[in-house]
Amino acid sequence: MRGGEAEAFKVLNRLKLIWLAVSLGGTESLAEHPASMTHSDIAPQKQQMLGITPAMIRLSVGTENPDDLIADLAQALKTI
């Protein structure tokens, strides 16, 4: 694994088409940081046991053009 929470948020903050959101679901593509958002009430040790790491980003893919989503992820990942 490369990076951590800081790198995860660098990627999340650079996304242009995919929106950062706590609730995943809908027709638009969304991203979230499970360790500090949806699973923040779980102790860090338990998160690790569940495979939730500080570097993890969760995506919910919507109905946008797949090539556009891939391009958005690629440009965001270049920041780390």
Secondary structure, DSSP 8 states (H G I E B T S, - for coil): ----HHHHHHHHHH-SSSEE-SS--SSS-EEE-TTTTTTTTS-HHHHHHTT--TT--EEE--SS-HHHHHHHHHHHHTT-
